[in-house]
Amino acid sequence: MTPSALAKLAAAQPPKPGQLNLDHLAHFVPHMENAAPALEKLGFTLTPFSAQSHRLEPGGPLLPAGTGNRCVMFKRGYIECLTPTGDTPVAHQLRTAIQRYTGVHLIAFGTSAPDLDHARLAREGFTPLEPVALQRQLNTPHGEDTARFTVVRVPPGSMAEGRIQYCQHHTPEFVWQPQWLQHANRATALTAVILCMENPGEAAARYARFTGLKANGEGDRWHIDTARGRLLFKSPAVVRRVFNVEPATLPWIVGYALASNNMEVTRKHIASLDFAHGALDAERFYVVPPASVGGIIVFEPAKSAGLEFGTPAV
């Protein structure tokens, strides 16, 4: 990838002002030393471990967040593997979530206007916390640099499904680097997140208020489309039927869908593993990662430019 192509790709990650996208998701894991090898076995290239720091108020001191991550970067979006490393309120939130289940607990909407998102959350009664300046150190071809983000969160428990937040990237050129974008399983994009609850319609309506986006569907199948990526709300009956698994708990962020640029290679790689997997239809299939990672991953064909992402048959 040429420097100009990489710069264009990085610049395209944050959505246009007034839009939202599905920026990233995060697995909360108790032991990175177990989760990382499992993700690599699944065919993902992981970034090096990075400790996180944050400023809890503008101009405040930079403090250790008590968490650290490794990421799986795609040309569109990414997956974070997050683990507690210290004794802080944020680390405690992770440990509490992990007690429910190991797996996906965080959905981050990409934004270019966190102040407007904060104002909307306040109007809708979500009582948002003050925006947090989050950062972590990264190695780049030019040496070590600081990746910086503005994160808007709501109080723990406000959204029963997990940590649902907004993320503004200030330095996407440090986060999206070419050496992390190639994966043996040929995954190229985050296209959807799958959520399970007793009342999908209620949850979809609540997320519509949270995001300012329209919820569509009926019965036990609802969805919300962002500018890039889709939220899928499903009942336990649908999840049992489609994935042949019992929900870990309710509500549950089941997993996510990824686009592949070569489904034949993706199928062969996943089929070579001793992980449970199955077909969703003639084109899409899923895999159940080890318990050290948790969740379910759907692979689907990459779409042509301009077509909708994130429409797995679930």
RODO-2510 file (C-alpha; in nm, 4 decimals, decimal comma):
residues 314
     n   res          X          Y          Z
     1     m     0,0000     0,0000     0,0000
     2     t     0,1443     0,3349    -0,1044
     3     p     0,1757     0,6163     0,1518
     4     s    -0,0941     0,8152    -0,0283
     5     a    -0,3315     0,5157    -0,0337
     6     l    -0,2706     0,4542     0,3374
     7     a    -0,3312     0,8207     0,4173
     8     k    -0,6578     0,8075     0,2233
     9     l    -0,7664     0,4906     0,4034
    10     a    -0,6894     0,6393     0,7464
    11     a    -0,8659     0,9657     0,6641
    12     a    -1,1778     0,7715     0,5567
    13     q    -1,2209     0,6001     0,8947
    14     p    -1,3952     0,8835     1,0836
    15     p    -1,7426     0,9475     0,9389
    16     k    -1,8547     1,2760     0,7945
    17     p    -1,9881     1,5294     1,0473
    18     g    -2,3436     1,4403     1,1358
    19     q    -2,2970     1,0710     1,0546
    20     l    -2,2052     0,7685     1,2643
    21     n    -2,0368     0,4423     1,1721
    22     l    -1,9607     0,1127     1,3390
    23     d    -1,6031     0,1987     1,4318
    24     h    -1,4954    -0,0924     1,6506
    25     l    -1,5991    -0,3607     1,8970
    26     a    -1,4084    -0,5001     2,1936
    27     h    -1,3751    -0,8429     2,3469
    28     f    -1,3196    -0,8169     2,7238
    29     v    -1,0797    -1,0976     2,8177
    30     p    -0,9251    -1,1939     3,1523
    31     h    -0,5947    -1,3188     3,0084
    32     m    -0,4410    -1,1643     2,6985
    33     e    -0,1811    -1,4430     2,6899
    34     n    -0,4628    -1,6894     2,6134
    35     a    -0,6842    -1,4737     2,3942
    36     a    -0,4134    -1,3444     2,1579
    37     p    -0,2888    -1,6888     2,0397
    38     a    -0,6492    -1,7976     1,9783
    39     l    -0,7148    -1,4928     1,7595
    40     e    -0,3911    -1,5550     1,5704
    41     k    -0,4967    -1,9167     1,5154
    42     l    -0,8204    -1,7858     1,3670
    43     g    -0,6068    -1,6082     1,1085
    44     f    -0,5898    -1,2560     1,2476
    45     t    -0,2822    -1,0340     1,2641
    46     l    -0,2687    -0,8549     1,6004
    47     t    -0,1099    -0,5255     1,6914
    48     p     0,1424    -0,5263     1,9789
    49     f     0,0140    -0,4856     2,3328
    50     s    -0,0510    -0,1233     2,4275
    51     a    -0,1318     0,0172     2,7728
    52     q    -0,4040     0,2833     2,7790
    53     s    -0,4036     0,6209     2,9553
    54     h    -0,6715     0,8850     2,9895
    55     r    -0,7517     1,2381     3,1046
    56     l    -1,0799     1,2396     3,2937
    57     e    -1,1287     1,6133     3,2458
    58     p    -0,9928     1,8687     2,9965
    59     g    -0,6438     1,9730     3,1021
    60     g    -0,6402     1,7142     3,3810
    61     p    -0,3472     1,4851     3,4535
    62     l    -0,2737     1,1866     3,2306
    63     l    -0,3528     0,8744     3,4328
    64     p    -0,3153     0,5008     3,3655
    65     a    -0,6542     0,3597     3,2654
    66     g    -0,5678     0,0220     3,4161
    67     t    -0,6390    -0,1488     3,0850
    68     g    -0,4433    -0,2545     2,7791
    69     n    -0,5263    -0,3893     2,4362
    70     r    -0,4250    -0,5619     2,1191
    71     c    -0,6236    -0,4913     1,8061
    72     v    -0,7237    -0,6581     1,4810
    73     m    -0,7245    -0,3801     1,2231
    74     f    -0,9260    -0,3887     0,9010
    75     k    -0,9501    -0,1554     0,6069
    76     r    -1,2835    -0,0559     0,7574
    77     g    -1,3124    -0,0650     1,1340
    78     y    -1,1387    -0,2942     1,3815
    79     i    -1,1757    -0,5383     1,6691
    80     e    -1,0174    -0,4645     2,0057
    81     c    -0,9108    -0,7244     2,2602
    82     l    -0,9165    -0,5469     2,5962
    83     t    -0,7900    -0,6725     2,9321
    84     p    -0,7637    -0,5235     3,2826
    85     t    -0,4100    -0,4506     3,4000
    86     g    -0,4513    -0,2442     3,7170
    87     d    -0,6765    -0,1377     4,0013
    88     t    -0,8843     0,1450     3,8538
    89     p    -1,2572     0,2085     3,8070
    90     v    -1,2304     0,1215     3,4368
    91     a    -1,0426    -0,2017     3,5121
    92     h    -1,3086    -0,2882     3,7696
    93     q    -1,5788    -0,2388     3,5057
    94     l    -1,3973    -0,4831     3,2779
    95     r    -1,3632    -0,7446     3,5510
    96     t    -1,7312    -0,7089     3,6411
    97     a    -1,8293    -0,7553     3,2771
    98     i    -1,6013    -1,0577     3,2383
    99     q    -1,7749    -1,2205     3,5335
   100     r    -2,0895    -1,2235     3,3176
   101     y    -1,9049    -1,3728     3,0191
   102     t    -1,5824    -1,3455     2,8221
   103     g    -1,6567    -1,1925     2,4844
   104     v    -1,7786    -0,8743     2,3185
   105     h    -1,8880    -0,6116     2,5699
   106     l    -1,8141    -0,2850     2,3867
   107     i    -1,9643    -0,1195     2,0798
   108     a    -1,7990     0,2046     1,9675
   109     f    -1,9707     0,4298     1,7187
   110     g    -1,7301     0,6357     1,5145
   111     t    -1,8087     1,0067     1,5204
   112     s    -1,6651     1,3388     1,4099
   113     a    -1,8872     1,5423     1,6410
   114     p    -1,8735     1,4018     1,9954
   115     d    -2,0173     1,7245     2,1350
   116     l    -2,3358     1,6735     1,9343
   117     d    -2,3540     1,3087     2,0424
   118     h    -2,3124     1,4149     2,4048
   119     a    -2,5934     1,6694     2,3665
   120     r    -2,8253     1,4127     2,2041
   121     l    -2,7611     1,1605     2,4816
   122     a    -2,8444     1,4264     2,7405
   123     r    -3,1677     1,5202     2,5604
   124     e    -3,2704     1,1552     2,5426
   125     g    -3,2153     1,0999     2,9144
   126     f    -2,8978     0,8872     2,9009
   127     t    -2,7073     1,1221     3,1373
   128     p    -2,3735     1,1032     2,9516
   129     l    -2,0468     1,1334     3,1405
   130     e    -1,7991     1,4076     3,0589
   131     p    -1,6013     1,3253     2,7419
   132     v    -1,2749     1,1426     2,8119
   133     a    -0,9443     1,2074     2,6348
   134     l    -0,7992     0,8587     2,5808
   135     q    -0,4562     0,7813     2,4409
   136     r    -0,2077     0,5013     2,3908
   137     q     0,1463     0,4774     2,2582
   138     l     0,2059     0,3085     1,9232
   139     n     0,5128     0,2218     1,7234
   140     t     0,5061     0,3634     1,3718
   141     p     0,7570     0,3492     1,0847
   142     h     0,8831     0,6878     1,2107
   143     g     0,9170     0,5911     1,5759
   144     e     0,6799     0,5981     1,8710
   145     d     0,3722     0,8181     1,8430
   146     t     0,0622     0,8811     2,0529
   147     a    -0,2776     0,7746     1,9247
   148     r    -0,5429     1,0082     2,0666
   149     f    -0,9197     0,9676     2,0948
   150     t    -1,2176     1,1469     2,2443
   151     v    -1,4633     0,9011     2,3996
   152     v    -1,8204     0,9743     2,5092
   153     r    -1,9683     0,7218     2,7533
   154     v    -2,2815     0,6825     2,9609
   155     p    -2,2849     0,5591     3,3229
   156     p    -2,2173     0,1852     3,3663
   157     g    -2,5417    -0,0083     3,3400
   158     s    -2,7220     0,2594     3,1379
   159     m    -2,7147     0,0264     2,8387
   160     a    -2,7740    -0,3273     2,9637
   161     e    -2,5922    -0,4862     2,6689
   162     g    -2,2501    -0,3472     2,7620
   163     r    -2,0282    -0,0432     2,7203
   164     i    -2,1904     0,1436     2,4327
   165     q    -1,9969     0,4570     2,3463
   166     y    -1,8765     0,7061     2,0884
   167     c    -1,5182     0,7377     1,9671
   168     q    -1,3595     1,0204     1,7731
   169     h    -1,0210     0,9401     1,6165
   170     h    -0,7808     1,2331     1,6204
   171     t    -0,4845     1,0363     1,4810
   172     p    -0,6202     0,7596     1,2548
   173     e    -0,2926     0,7562     1,0608
   174     f    -0,1222     0,6024     1,3680
   175     v    -0,3939     0,3429     1,4284
   176     w    -0,4296     0,2144     1,0703
   177     q    -0,0849     0,0947     0,9630
   178     p    -0,0250    -0,1321     0,6604
   179     q     0,1563    -0,4094     0,8504
   180     w    -0,1585    -0,4782     1,0561
   181     l    -0,4140    -0,4854     0,7723
   182     q    -0,3315    -0,8228     0,6156
   183     h    -0,4901    -1,1347     0,7684
   184     a    -0,4453    -1,5013     0,6824
   185     n    -0,8241    -1,5452     0,6918
   186     r    -0,8617    -1,2563     0,4424
   187     a    -1,0904    -1,0443     0,6626
   188     t    -1,1066    -0,6850     0,5414
   189     a    -1,3918    -0,5030     0,7172
   190     l    -1,6190    -0,4966     1,0202
   191     t    -1,9704    -0,5069     0,8755
   192     a    -2,2142    -0,5781     1,1605
   193     v    -2,2590    -0,6430     1,5320
   194     i    -2,5133    -0,9000     1,6529
   195     l    -2,7038    -0,8452     1,9784
   196     c    -2,9431    -1,0827     2,1554
   197     m    -3,2177    -0,9922     2,4042
   198     e    -3,5683    -1,0955     2,5020
   199     n    -3,7274    -0,7915     2,3359
   200     p    -3,5345    -0,6919     2,0196
   201     g    -3,7899    -0,4255     1,9316
   202     e    -3,7445    -0,2441     2,2623
   203     a    -3,3663    -0,2603     2,2316
   204     a    -3,3710    -0,1348     1,8725
   205     a    -3,5907     0,1600     1,9750
   206     r    -3,3532     0,2414     2,2616
   207     y    -3,0493     0,2307     2,0320
   208     a    -3,2369     0,4501     1,7847
   209     r    -3,2698     0,7109     2,0615
   210     f    -2,9034     0,6596     2,1560
   211     t    -2,7765     0,7084     1,7997
   212     g    -3,0406     0,9274     1,6397
   213     l    -3,0732     0,6630     1,3660
   214     k    -3,3835     0,4797     1,2468
   215     a    -3,4673     0,1281     1,3669
   216     n    -3,6202    -0,1065     1,1109
   217     g    -3,7780    -0,4500     1,1468
   218     e    -4,0553    -0,6406     1,3157
   219     g    -4,1045    -0,9211     1,5657
   220     d    -3,7741    -1,0724     1,6752
   221     r    -3,5603    -0,9283     1,3934
   222     w    -3,4607    -0,5611     1,3970
   223     h    -3,1676    -0,3631     1,2622
   224     i    -3,0154    -0,0158     1,2550
   225     d    -2,7939     0,0968     0,9681
   226     t    -2,5076     0,3377     1,0289
   227     a    -2,3111     0,5106     0,7552
   228     r    -2,0863     0,2026     0,7629
   229     g    -2,1994    -0,1093     0,9428
   230     r    -2,5215    -0,2489     1,0838
   231     l    -2,6590    -0,3381     1,4268
   232     l    -2,8629    -0,6605     1,4287
   233     f    -3,1052    -0,7226     1,7167
   234     k    -3,2153    -1,0861     1,7564
   235     s    -3,4193    -1,2919     1,9980
   236     p    -3,2730    -1,5919     2,1839
   237     a    -3,4829    -1,8218     1,9621
   238     v    -3,3215    -1,6805     1,6477
   239     v    -2,9710    -1,7087     1,7943
   240     r    -3,0300    -2,0707     1,9002
   241     r    -3,1677    -2,1631     1,5589
   242     v    -2,9033    -1,9886     1,3512
   243     f    -2,5866    -2,0547     1,5530
   244     n    -2,6847    -2,3661     1,7471
   245     v    -2,5659    -2,2099     2,0727
   246     e    -2,7317    -2,1174     2,3982
   247     p    -2,7029    -1,7432     2,4782
   248     a    -2,4293    -1,6857     2,7344
   249     t    -2,6655    -1,4543     2,9243
   250     l    -2,9288    -1,1969     2,8372
   251     p    -2,8797    -0,9431     2,7059
   252     w    -2,5751    -1,0646     2,5139
   253     i    -2,3562    -0,9085     2,2462
   254     v    -2,3297    -1,2281     2,0433
   255     g    -2,0513    -1,1306     1,8059
   256     y    -2,0023    -0,9673     1,4693
   257     a    -1,9745    -1,0052     1,0944
   258     l    -1,6594    -0,9498     0,8916
   259     a    -1,6169    -0,9138     0,5179
   260     s    -1,3636    -1,1365     0,3411
   261     n    -1,2011    -1,0581     0,0083
   262     n    -1,1594    -1,4309    -0,0660
   263     m    -1,4223    -1,6543     0,0898
   264     e    -1,2607    -1,9726    -0,0426
   265     v    -0,9405    -1,8950     0,1465
   266     t    -1,1419    -1,7932     0,4533
   267     r    -1,3419    -2,1191     0,4502
   268     k    -1,0325    -2,3351     0,4115
   269     h    -0,8555    -2,1598     0,6942
   270     i    -1,1463    -2,1883     0,9375
   271     a    -1,2221    -2,5485     0,8326
   272     s    -0,8640    -2,6455     0,9165
   273     l    -0,9191    -2,5505     1,2812
   274     d    -1,0814    -2,7514     1,5576
   275     f    -1,3321    -2,4722     1,6312
   276     a    -1,7070    -2,5188     1,5945
   277     h    -1,8370    -2,3622     1,2738
   278     g    -2,1339    -2,3833     1,0398
   279     a    -2,3036    -2,2370     0,7323
   280     l    -2,5612    -1,9591     0,7448
   281     d    -2,6431    -1,9804     0,3752
   282     a    -2,4670    -2,0522     0,0460
   283     e    -2,2280    -1,7599     0,0966
   284     r    -2,1929    -1,6900     0,4692
   285     f    -2,0673    -1,9011     0,7580
   286     y    -1,9760    -1,8581     1,1228
   287     v    -1,7122    -1,9797     1,3663
   288     v    -1,7209    -2,0049     1,7446
   289     p    -1,3848    -1,8880     1,8888
   290     p    -1,2362    -2,0504     2,2016
   291     a    -1,3674    -1,9555     2,5437
   292     s    -1,0582    -1,7390     2,6003
   293     v    -1,1964    -1,5017     2,3324
   294     g    -1,5704    -1,5652     2,3385
   295     g    -1,8439    -1,4669     2,0968
   296     i    -1,9303    -1,5728     1,7431
   297     i    -1,7749    -1,4460     1,4187
   298     v    -1,9635    -1,4425     1,0870
   299     f    -1,7691    -1,4214     0,7611
   300     e    -1,9376    -1,2885     0,4489
   301     p    -1,8204    -1,1912     0,0983
   302     a    -1,6780    -0,8430     0,0569
   303     k    -1,9256    -0,6158    -0,1167
   304     s    -1,8559    -0,3981    -0,4177
   305     a    -1,7880    -0,0301    -0,3520
   306     g    -2,1035     0,1606    -0,2702
   307     l    -2,3131    -0,1403    -0,1718
   308     e    -2,4446    -0,1883     0,1790
   309     f    -2,2224    -0,3617     0,4308
   310     g    -2,3320    -0,5920     0,7076
   311     t    -2,6253    -0,8000     0,5860
   312     p    -2,5561    -1,1533     0,7135
   313     a    -2,8611    -1,3788     0,6985
   314     v    -2,9197    -1,3829     1,0734
***
